[in-house]
Amino acid sequence: MTIGEGENLETIRKKLKELLVKNLAFLSELDPLKIKDDEILFGDGLGLDSLDAVEIVVLLQRNFGLDVRDMKRGREIFYSIDTLSRFIYENTRK
């Protein structure tokens, strides 16, 4: 999936939050609108774990055609909604 010209970071953030809540059991009761853009995804933030990281990798592949293979870079990308959205935006624009 390629992000269209009319899609900005805010649109991607919204879609990403909805995907995470819909697909990650741990977040299923959470309102996507209540997730802050700079909220840390793992540990003391939203509390996601390594299994959730695998699910996020699958979501990126399935919904955006993106792969994250470098785990060091993955830690940076998966830090927050904002860092993940920026990665999607920068790697899917036409």
Biopython code that builds the backbone (N, CA, C, O; Angstrom):
import numpy as np
from Bio.PDB.StructureBuilder import StructureBuilder

atoms = [
    (1, "MET", "N", (0.838, -1.171, 0.000)),
    (1, "MET", "CA", (0.000, 0.000, 0.000)),
    (1, "MET", "C", (0.882, 1.233, 0.000)),
    (1, "MET", "O", (1.814, 1.337, 0.798)),
    (2, "THR", "N", (0.597, 2.152, -0.878)),
    (2, "THR", "CA", (1.341, 3.395, -0.947)),
    (2, "THR", "C", (0.500, 4.504, -0.348)),
    (2, "THR", "O", (-0.709, 4.568, -0.568)),
    (3, "ILE", "N", (1.134, 5.358, 0.395)),
    (3, "ILE", "CA", (0.436, 6.489, 0.982)),
    (3, "ILE", "C", (0.215, 7.518, -0.109)),
    (3, "ILE", "O", (1.159, 7.910, -0.794)),
    (4, "GLY", "N", (-1.003, 7.953, -0.275)),
    (4, "GLY", "CA", (-1.333, 8.931, -1.292)),
    (4, "GLY", "C", (-0.846, 10.324, -0.938)),
    (4, "GLY", "O", (-0.459, 10.594, 0.199)),
    (5, "GLU", "N", (-0.871, 11.197, -1.923)),
    (5, "GLU", "CA", (-0.390, 12.557, -1.726)),
    (5, "GLU", "C", (-1.161, 13.300, -0.643)),
    (5, "GLU", "O", (-0.590, 14.118, 0.077)),
    (6, "GLY", "N", (-2.450, 13.019, -0.527)),
    (6, "GLY", "CA", (-3.282, 13.717, 0.446)),
    (6, "GLY", "C", (-3.091, 13.224, 1.868)),
    (6, "GLY", "O", (-3.629, 13.810, 2.809)),
    (7, "GLU", "N", (-2.338, 12.164, 2.030)),
    (7, "GLU", "CA", (-2.137, 11.595, 3.361)),
    (7, "GLU", "C", (-0.928, 12.246, 4.014)),
    (7, "GLU", "O", (0.159, 12.316, 3.440)),
    (8, "ASN", "N", (-1.152, 12.713, 5.218)),
    (8, "ASN", "CA", (-0.070, 13.331, 5.962)),
    (8, "ASN", "C", (0.232, 12.492, 7.199)),
    (8, "ASN", "O", (-0.385, 11.451, 7.427)),
    (9, "LEU", "N", (1.168, 12.951, 7.972)),
    (9, "LEU", "CA", (1.558, 12.196, 9.171)),
    (9, "LEU", "C", (0.379, 12.002, 10.115)),
    (9, "LEU", "O", (0.247, 10.940, 10.722)),
    (10, "GLU", "N", (-0.470, 13.001, 10.246)),
    (10, "GLU", "CA", (-1.610, 12.885, 11.161)),
    (10, "GLU", "C", (-2.554, 11.768, 10.720)),
    (10, "GLU", "O", (-3.056, 11.012, 11.552)),
    (11, "THR", "N", (-2.792, 11.665, 9.430)),
    (11, "THR", "CA", (-3.649, 10.597, 8.895)),
    (11, "THR", "C", (-3.023, 9.234, 9.151)),
    (11, "THR", "O", (-3.713, 8.291, 9.540)),
    (12, "ILE", "N", (-1.733, 9.134, 8.937)),
    (12, "ILE", "CA", (-1.031, 7.870, 9.164)),
    (12, "ILE", "C", (-1.069, 7.502, 10.644)),
    (12, "ILE", "O", (-1.295, 6.343, 10.992)),
    (13, "ARG", "N", (-0.848, 8.484, 11.516)),
    (13, "ARG", "CA", (-0.906, 8.219, 12.962)),
    (13, "ARG", "C", (-2.267, 7.660, 13.352)),
    (13, "ARG", "O", (-2.353, 6.692, 14.108)),
    (14, "LYS", "N", (-3.320, 8.265, 12.840)),
    (14, "LYS", "CA", (-4.685, 7.825, 13.155)),
    (14, "LYS", "C", (-4.899, 6.386, 12.680)),
    (14, "LYS", "O", (-5.400, 5.552, 13.434)),
    (15, "LYS", "N", (-4.522, 6.095, 11.434)),
    (15, "LYS", "CA", (-4.677, 4.741, 10.892)),
    (15, "LYS", "C", (-3.867, 3.735, 11.695)),
    (15, "LYS", "O", (-4.338, 2.634, 11.981)),
    (16, "LEU", "N", (-2.655, 4.115, 12.054)),
    (16, "LEU", "CA", (-1.777, 3.227, 12.802)),
    (16, "LEU", "C", (-2.369, 2.906, 14.180)),
    (16, "LEU", "O", (-2.373, 1.746, 14.594)),
    (17, "LYS", "N", (-2.857, 3.905, 14.878)),
    (17, "LYS", "CA", (-3.476, 3.680, 16.182)),
    (17, "LYS", "C", (-4.655, 2.729, 16.062)),
    (17, "LYS", "O", (-4.814, 1.823, 16.881)),
    (18, "GLU", "N", (-5.486, 2.932, 15.040)),
    (18, "GLU", "CA", (-6.644, 2.054, 14.827)),
    (18, "GLU", "C", (-6.205, 0.621, 14.540)),
    (18, "GLU", "O", (-6.801, -0.325, 15.055)),
    (19, "LEU", "N", (-5.166, 0.457, 13.721)),
    (19, "LEU", "CA", (-4.651, -0.882, 13.417)),
    (19, "LEU", "C", (-4.109, -1.572, 14.669)),
    (19, "LEU", "O", (-4.360, -2.757, 14.885)),
    (20, "LEU", "N", (-3.378, -0.839, 15.480)),
    (20, "LEU", "CA", (-2.807, -1.428, 16.690)),
    (20, "LEU", "C", (-3.898, -1.870, 17.657)),
    (20, "LEU", "O", (-3.833, -2.971, 18.203)),
    (21, "VAL", "N", (-4.888, -1.029, 17.870)),
    (21, "VAL", "CA", (-5.975, -1.374, 18.793)),
    (21, "VAL", "C", (-6.779, -2.565, 18.254)),
    (21, "VAL", "O", (-7.185, -3.447, 19.011)),
    (22, "LYS", "N", (-6.996, -2.573, 16.961)),
    (22, "LYS", "CA", (-7.781, -3.654, 16.351)),
    (22, "LYS", "C", (-7.039, -4.996, 16.366)),
    (22, "LYS", "O", (-7.667, -6.047, 16.497)),
    (23, "ASN", "N", (-5.716, -4.966, 16.233)),
    (23, "ASN", "CA", (-4.952, -6.197, 16.041)),
    (23, "ASN", "C", (-4.136, -6.682, 17.233)),
    (23, "ASN", "O", (-3.695, -7.831, 17.242)),
    (24, "LEU", "N", (-3.928, -5.850, 18.220)),
    (24, "LEU", "CA", (-3.160, -6.264, 19.388)),
    (24, "LEU", "C", (-4.110, -6.473, 20.564)),
    (24, "LEU", "O", (-4.727, -5.525, 21.050)),
    (25, "ALA", "N", (-4.220, -7.712, 21.013)),
    (25, "ALA", "CA", (-5.165, -8.061, 22.070)),
    (25, "ALA", "C", (-4.973, -7.195, 23.308)),
    (25, "ALA", "O", (-5.953, -6.813, 23.948)),
    (26, "PHE", "N", (-3.744, -6.883, 23.650)),
    (26, "PHE", "CA", (-3.436, -6.111, 24.839)),
    (26, "PHE", "C", (-4.062, -4.713, 24.795)),
    (26, "PHE", "O", (-4.371, -4.136, 25.838)),
    (27, "LEU", "N", (-4.248, -4.173, 23.588)),
    (27, "LEU", "CA", (-4.780, -2.818, 23.426)),
    (27, "LEU", "C", (-6.251, -2.791, 23.029)),
    (27, "LEU", "O", (-6.809, -1.712, 22.827)),
    (28, "SER", "N", (-6.884, -3.940, 22.915)),
    (28, "SER", "CA", (-8.232, -4.025, 22.355)),
    (28, "SER", "C", (-9.279, -3.197, 23.084)),
    (28, "SER", "O", (-10.273, -2.804, 22.473)),
    (29, "GLU", "N", (-9.093, -2.923, 24.344)),
    (29, "GLU", "CA", (-10.062, -2.133, 25.111)),
    (29, "GLU", "C", (-9.758, -0.633, 25.085)),
    (29, "GLU", "O", (-10.515, 0.168, 25.633)),
    (30, "LEU", "N", (-8.669, -0.267, 24.458)),
    (30, "LEU", "CA", (-8.217, 1.122, 24.450)),
    (30, "LEU", "C", (-8.843, 1.893, 23.295)),
    (30, "LEU", "O", (-8.995, 1.359, 22.196)),
    (31, "ASP", "N", (-9.202, 3.132, 23.541)),
    (31, "ASP", "CA", (-9.706, 4.028, 22.506)),
    (31, "ASP", "C", (-8.495, 4.561, 21.730)),
    (31, "ASP", "O", (-7.604, 5.165, 22.327)),
    (32, "PRO", "N", (-8.450, 4.347, 20.417)),
    (32, "PRO", "CA", (-7.288, 4.816, 19.633)),
    (32, "PRO", "C", (-7.014, 6.312, 19.809)),
    (32, "PRO", "O", (-5.864, 6.747, 19.751)),
    (33, "LEU", "N", (-8.064, 7.085, 20.023)),
    (33, "LEU", "CA", (-7.895, 8.532, 20.177)),
    (33, "LEU", "C", (-7.199, 8.908, 21.479)),
    (33, "LEU", "O", (-6.709, 10.028, 21.619)),
    (34, "LYS", "N", (-7.151, 7.988, 22.423)),
    (34, "LYS", "CA", (-6.517, 8.268, 23.712)),
    (34, "LYS", "C", (-5.019, 7.935, 23.715)),
    (34, "LYS", "O", (-4.319, 8.230, 24.684)),
    (35, "ILE", "N", (-4.538, 7.330, 22.644)),
    (35, "ILE", "CA", (-3.110, 7.022, 22.541)),
    (35, "ILE", "C", (-2.389, 8.282, 22.070)),
    (35, "ILE", "O", (-2.693, 8.828, 21.009)),
    (36, "LYS", "N", (-1.438, 8.728, 22.867)),
    (36, "LYS", "CA", (-0.674, 9.927, 22.513)),
    (36, "LYS", "C", (0.329, 9.588, 21.417)),
    (36, "LYS", "O", (0.840, 8.470, 21.357)),
    (37, "ASP", "N", (0.605, 10.551, 20.559)),
    (37, "ASP", "CA", (1.553, 10.342, 19.461)),
    (37, "ASP", "C", (2.949, 10.012, 19.968)),
    (37, "ASP", "O", (3.675, 9.243, 19.337)),
    (38, "ASP", "N", (3.330, 10.592, 21.109)),
    (38, "ASP", "CA", (4.678, 10.372, 21.632)),
    (38, "ASP", "C", (4.726, 9.304, 22.735)),
    (38, "ASP", "O", (5.743, 9.150, 23.409)),
    (39, "GLU", "N", (3.628, 8.576, 22.910)),
    (39, "GLU", "CA", (3.577, 7.514, 23.921)),
    (39, "GLU", "C", (4.573, 6.408, 23.555)),
    (39, "GLU", "O", (4.603, 5.937, 22.418)),
    (40, "ILE", "N", (5.371, 6.011, 24.517)),
    (40, "ILE", "CA", (6.317, 4.919, 24.302)),
    (40, "ILE", "C", (5.510, 3.633, 24.141)),
    (40, "ILE", "O", (4.623, 3.354, 24.947)),
    (41, "LEU", "N", (5.808, 2.858, 23.118)),
    (41, "LEU", "CA", (5.016, 1.661, 22.829)),
    (41, "LEU", "C", (5.321, 0.502, 23.775)),
    (41, "LEU", "O", (4.416, -0.240, 24.157)),
    (42, "PHE", "N", (6.577, 0.342, 24.151)),
    (42, "PHE", "CA", (6.981, -0.832, 24.940)),
    (42, "PHE", "C", (7.336, -0.434, 26.364)),
    (42, "PHE", "O", (7.534, 0.744, 26.662)),
    (43, "GLY", "N", (7.413, -1.436, 27.241)),
    (43, "GLY", "CA", (7.819, -1.195, 28.624)),
    (43, "GLY", "C", (6.818, -0.346, 29.378)),
    (43, "GLY", "O", (5.630, -0.664, 29.426)),
    (44, "ASP", "N", (7.301, 0.734, 29.965)),
    (44, "ASP", "CA", (6.460, 1.577, 30.815)),
    (44, "ASP", "C", (5.454, 2.419, 30.040)),
    (44, "ASP", "O", (4.594, 3.059, 30.646)),
    (45, "GLY", "N", (5.543, 2.431, 28.728)),
    (45, "GLY", "CA", (4.583, 3.179, 27.922)),
    (45, "GLY", "C", (3.272, 2.427, 27.826)),
    (45, "GLY", "O", (2.568, 2.267, 28.823)),
    (46, "LEU", "N", (2.944, 1.966, 26.640)),
    (46, "LEU", "CA", (1.711, 1.194, 26.443)),
    (46, "LEU", "C", (1.831, -0.227, 26.963)),
    (46, "LEU", "O", (0.830, -0.932, 27.091)),
    (47, "GLY", "N", (3.047, -0.648, 27.263)),
    (47, "GLY", "CA", (3.240, -1.974, 27.844)),
    (47, "GLY", "C", (3.314, -3.109, 26.843)),
    (47, "GLY", "O", (3.116, -4.267, 27.210)),
    (48, "LEU", "N", (3.596, -2.800, 25.581)),
    (48, "LEU", "CA", (3.718, -3.857, 24.586)),
    (48, "LEU", "C", (4.973, -4.679, 24.859)),
    (48, "LEU", "O", (5.898, -4.219, 25.529)),
    (49, "ASP", "N", (4.992, -5.917, 24.326)),
    (49, "ASP", "CA", (6.140, -6.803, 24.540)),
    (49, "ASP", "C", (6.646, -7.333, 23.198)),
    (49, "ASP", "O", (6.196, -6.894, 22.140)),
    (50, "SER", "N", (7.577, -8.273, 23.250)),
    (50, "SER", "CA", (8.217, -8.777, 22.025)),
    (50, "SER", "C", (7.224, -9.473, 21.096)),
    (50, "SER", "O", (7.385, -9.408, 19.877)),
    (51, "LEU", "N", (6.217, -10.127, 21.633)),
    (51, "LEU", "CA", (5.200, -10.738, 20.770)),
    (51, "LEU", "C", (4.412, -9.675, 20.019)),
    (51, "LEU", "O", (4.056, -9.862, 18.856)),
    (52, "ASP", "N", (4.143, -8.562, 20.688)),
    (52, "ASP", "CA", (3.465, -7.450, 20.027)),
    (52, "ASP", "C", (4.349, -6.859, 18.928)),
    (52, "ASP", "O", (3.844, -6.428, 17.891)),
    (53, "ALA", "N", (5.658, -6.837, 19.150)),
    (53, "ALA", "CA", (6.581, -6.338, 18.133)),
    (53, "ALA", "C", (6.484, -7.172, 16.859)),
    (53, "ALA", "O", (6.510, -6.634, 15.752)),
    (54, "VAL", "N", (6.374, -8.484, 17.024)),
    (54, "VAL", "CA", (6.217, -9.373, 15.866)),
    (54, "VAL", "C", (4.912, -9.048, 15.139)),
    (54, "VAL", "O", (4.879, -9.010, 13.909)),
    (55, "GLU", "N", (3.845, -8.815, 15.892)),
    (55, "GLU", "CA", (2.562, -8.454, 15.291)),
    (55, "GLU", "C", (2.663, -7.130, 14.529)),
    (55, "GLU", "O", (2.077, -6.982, 13.457)),
    (56, "ILE", "N", (3.401, -6.179, 15.081)),
    (56, "ILE", "CA", (3.562, -4.893, 14.404)),
    (56, "ILE", "C", (4.332, -5.076, 13.099)),
    (56, "ILE", "O", (4.005, -4.444, 12.095)),
    (57, "VAL", "N", (5.344, -5.928, 13.105)),
    (57, "VAL", "CA", (6.084, -6.233, 11.876)),
    (57, "VAL", "C", (5.126, -6.781, 10.814)),
    (57, "VAL", "O", (5.183, -6.380, 9.651)),
    (58, "VAL", "N", (4.255, -7.691, 11.218)),
    (58, "VAL", "CA", (3.274, -8.276, 10.292)),
    (58, "VAL", "C", (2.310, -7.202, 9.795)),
    (58, "VAL", "O", (1.981, -7.169, 8.609)),
    (59, "LEU", "N", (1.853, -6.322, 10.690)),
    (59, "LEU", "CA", (0.953, -5.236, 10.291)),
    (59, "LEU", "C", (1.616, -4.311, 9.277)),
    (59, "LEU", "O", (0.975, -3.875, 8.321)),
    (60, "LEU", "N", (2.891, -4.012, 9.483)),
    (60, "LEU", "CA", (3.613, -3.159, 8.532)),
    (60, "LEU", "C", (3.719, -3.828, 7.166)),
    (60, "LEU", "O", (3.567, -3.176, 6.133)),
    (61, "GLN", "N", (3.980, -5.125, 7.169)),
    (61, "GLN", "CA", (4.081, -5.861, 5.908)),
    (61, "GLN", "C", (2.730, -5.917, 5.204)),
    (61, "GLN", "O", (2.625, -5.629, 4.012)),
    (62, "ARG", "N", (1.719, -6.285, 5.945)),
    (62, "ARG", "CA", (0.386, -6.498, 5.381)),
    (62, "ARG", "C", (-0.274, -5.201, 4.913)),
    (62, "ARG", "O", (-0.891, -5.169, 3.849)),
    (63, "ASN", "N", (-0.148, -4.152, 5.688)),
    (63, "ASN", "CA", (-0.880, -2.923, 5.401)),
    (63, "ASN", "C", (-0.097, -1.869, 4.633)),
    (63, "ASN", "O", (-0.688, -1.008, 3.982)),
    (64, "PHE", "N", (1.224, -1.930, 4.704)),
    (64, "PHE", "CA", (2.029, -0.891, 4.055)),
    (64, "PHE", "C", (3.130, -1.443, 3.159)),
    (64, "PHE", "O", (3.836, -0.672, 2.510)),
    (65, "GLY", "N", (3.289, -2.761, 3.111)),
    (65, "GLY", "CA", (4.325, -3.364, 2.282)),
    (65, "GLY", "C", (5.732, -3.063, 2.762)),
    (65, "GLY", "O", (6.665, -3.024, 1.960)),
    (66, "LEU", "N", (5.895, -2.851, 4.057)),
    (66, "LEU", "CA", (7.193, -2.484, 4.617)),
    (66, "LEU", "C", (7.778, -3.610, 5.457)),
    (66, "LEU", "O", (7.056, -4.337, 6.140)),
    (67, "ASP", "N", (9.097, -3.740, 5.393)),
    (67, "ASP", "CA", (9.819, -4.714, 6.213)),
    (67, "ASP", "C", (10.802, -3.980, 7.115)),
    (67, "ASP", "O", (11.432, -3.002, 6.713)),
    (68, "VAL", "N", (10.916, -4.472, 8.332)),
    (68, "VAL", "CA", (11.933, -3.974, 9.263)),
    (68, "VAL", "C", (12.772, -5.185, 9.623)),
    (68, "VAL", "O", (12.333, -6.060, 10.369)),
    (69, "ARG", "N", (13.975, -5.227, 9.092)),
    (69, "ARG", "CA", (14.833, -6.400, 9.313)),
    (69, "ARG", "C", (15.967, -6.122, 10.284)),
    (69, "ARG", "O", (16.435, -7.028, 10.974)),
    (70, "ASP", "N", (16.404, -4.889, 10.340)),
    (70, "ASP", "CA", (17.491, -4.501, 11.229)),
    (70, "ASP", "C", (16.908, -4.201, 12.607)),
    (70, "ASP", "O", (16.228, -3.191, 12.782)),
    (71, "MET", "N", (17.167, -5.071, 13.590)),
    (71, "MET", "CA", (16.563, -4.923, 14.910)),
    (71, "MET", "C", (17.027, -3.652, 15.629)),
    (71, "MET", "O", (16.261, -3.069, 16.396)),
    (72, "LYS", "N", (18.252, -3.221, 15.395)),
    (72, "LYS", "CA", (18.709, -1.973, 16.008)),
    (72, "LYS", "C", (17.873, -0.815, 15.479)),
    (72, "LYS", "O", (17.403, 0.027, 16.245)),
    (73, "ARG", "N", (17.697, -0.783, 14.189)),
    (73, "ARG", "CA", (16.862, 0.251, 13.565)),
    (73, "ARG", "C", (15.411, 0.060, 13.994)),
    (73, "ARG", "O", (14.689, 1.038, 14.185)),
    (74, "GLY", "N", (14.981, -1.184, 14.145)),
    (74, "GLY", "CA", (13.618, -1.477, 14.578)),
    (74, "GLY", "C", (13.305, -0.874, 15.930)),
    (74, "GLY", "O", (12.201, -0.375, 16.142)),
    (75, "ARG", "N", (14.253, -0.912, 16.845)),
    (75, "ARG", "CA", (14.036, -0.306, 18.172)),
    (75, "ARG", "C", (13.766, 1.188, 18.056)),
    (75, "ARG", "O", (12.945, 1.732, 18.794)),
    (76, "GLU", "N", (14.445, 1.840, 17.145)),
    (76, "GLU", "CA", (14.226, 3.273, 16.923)),
    (76, "GLU", "C", (12.864, 3.509, 16.282)),
    (76, "GLU", "O", (12.126, 4.407, 16.687)),
    (77, "ILE", "N", (12.539, 2.708, 15.292)),
    (77, "ILE", "CA", (11.277, 2.854, 14.571)),
    (77, "ILE", "C", (10.092, 2.558, 15.482)),
    (77, "ILE", "O", (9.087, 3.267, 15.432)),
    (78, "PHE", "N", (10.191, 1.530, 16.307)),
    (78, "PHE", "CA", (9.076, 1.096, 17.150)),
    (78, "PHE", "C", (9.013, 1.823, 18.488)),
    (78, "PHE", "O", (8.331, 1.359, 19.402)),
    (79, "TYR", "N", (9.696, 2.930, 18.625)),
    (79, "TYR", "CA", (9.739, 3.646, 19.895)),
    (79, "TYR", "C", (8.370, 4.218, 20.286)),
    (79, "TYR", "O", (7.936, 4.068, 21.428)),
    (80, "SER", "N", (7.695, 4.873, 19.332)),
    (80, "SER", "CA", (6.411, 5.528, 19.621)),
    (80, "SER", "C", (5.540, 5.529, 18.363)),
    (80, "SER", "O", (5.989, 5.148, 17.282)),
    (81, "ILE", "N", (4.302, 5.960, 18.523)),
    (81, "ILE", "CA", (3.420, 6.121, 17.367)),
    (81, "ILE", "C", (4.060, 7.082, 16.366)),
    (81, "ILE", "O", (4.024, 6.847, 15.158)),
    (82, "ASP", "N", (4.639, 8.153, 16.875)),
    (82, "ASP", "CA", (5.253, 9.151, 16.008)),
    (82, "ASP", "C", (6.407, 8.579, 15.193)),
    (82, "ASP", "O", (6.470, 8.797, 13.983)),
    (83, "THR", "N", (7.324, 7.848, 15.834)),
    (83, "THR", "CA", (8.474, 7.310, 15.096)),
    (83, "THR", "C", (8.023, 6.256, 14.085)),
    (83, "THR", "O", (8.572, 6.173, 12.987)),
    (84, "LEU", "N", (7.040, 5.464, 14.449)),
    (84, "LEU", "CA", (6.522, 4.442, 13.540)),
    (84, "LEU", "C", (5.792, 5.084, 12.359)),
    (84, "LEU", "O", (5.934, 4.639, 11.220)),
    (85, "SER", "N", (5.015, 6.124, 12.633)),
    (85, "SER", "CA", (4.303, 6.844, 11.571)),
    (85, "SER", "C", (5.269, 7.513, 10.606)),
    (85, "SER", "O", (5.063, 7.489, 9.393)),
    (86, "ARG", "N", (6.314, 8.104, 11.145)),
    (86, "ARG", "CA", (7.316, 8.752, 10.281)),
    (86, "ARG", "C", (8.004, 7.729, 9.375)),
    (86, "ARG", "O", (8.264, 8.005, 8.204)),
    (87, "PHE", "N", (8.293, 6.557, 9.920)),
    (87, "PHE", "CA", (8.889, 5.495, 9.121)),
    (87, "PHE", "C", (7.954, 5.112, 7.970)),
    (87, "PHE", "O", (8.393, 4.980, 6.827)),
    (88, "ILE", "N", (6.678, 4.938, 8.271)),
    (88, "ILE", "CA", (5.692, 4.590, 7.241)),
    (88, "ILE", "C", (5.626, 5.702, 6.199)),
    (88, "ILE", "O", (5.685, 5.438, 4.998)),
    (89, "TYR", "N", (5.506, 6.919, 6.652)),
    (89, "TYR", "CA", (5.383, 8.071, 5.743)),
    (89, "TYR", "C", (6.596, 8.175, 4.817)),
    (89, "TYR", "O", (6.446, 8.358, 3.609)),
    (90, "GLU", "N", (7.780, 8.058, 5.380)),
    (90, "GLU", "CA", (9.005, 8.223, 4.590)),
    (90, "GLU", "C", (9.240, 7.077, 3.623)),
    (90, "GLU", "O", (9.935, 7.245, 2.622)),
    (91, "ASN", "N", (8.672, 5.917, 3.907)),
    (91, "ASN", "CA", (8.960, 4.740, 3.076)),
    (91, "ASN", "C", (7.821, 4.298, 2.188)),
    (91, "ASN", "O", (7.942, 3.287, 1.497)),
    (92, "THR", "N", (6.708, 5.032, 2.184)),
    (92, "THR", "CA", (5.587, 4.625, 1.339)),
    (92, "THR", "C", (5.082, 5.719, 0.424)),
    (92, "THR", "O", (4.150, 5.489, -0.346)),
    (93, "ARG", "N", (5.666, 6.898, 0.485)),
    (93, "ARG", "CA", (5.208, 7.963, -0.388)),
    (93, "ARG", "C", (5.538, 7.640, -1.830)),
    (93, "ARG", "O", (6.535, 6.982, -2.128)),
    (94, "LYS", "N", (4.689, 8.112, -2.709)),
    (94, "LYS", "CA", (4.892, 7.897, -4.151)),
    (94, "LYS", "C", (6.099, 8.662, -4.633)),
    (94, "LYS", "O", (6.431, 8.608, -5.817)),
]
sb = StructureBuilder()
sb.init_structure("model")
sb.init_model(0)
sb.init_chain("A")
sb.init_seg("    ")
for serial, (resi, resn, name, xyz) in enumerate(atoms, 1):
    if name == "N":
        sb.init_residue(resn, " ", resi, " ")
    sb.init_atom(name, np.array(xyz, "f"), 0.0, 1.0, " ", f" {name:<3s}", serial, name[0])
structure = sb.get_structure()
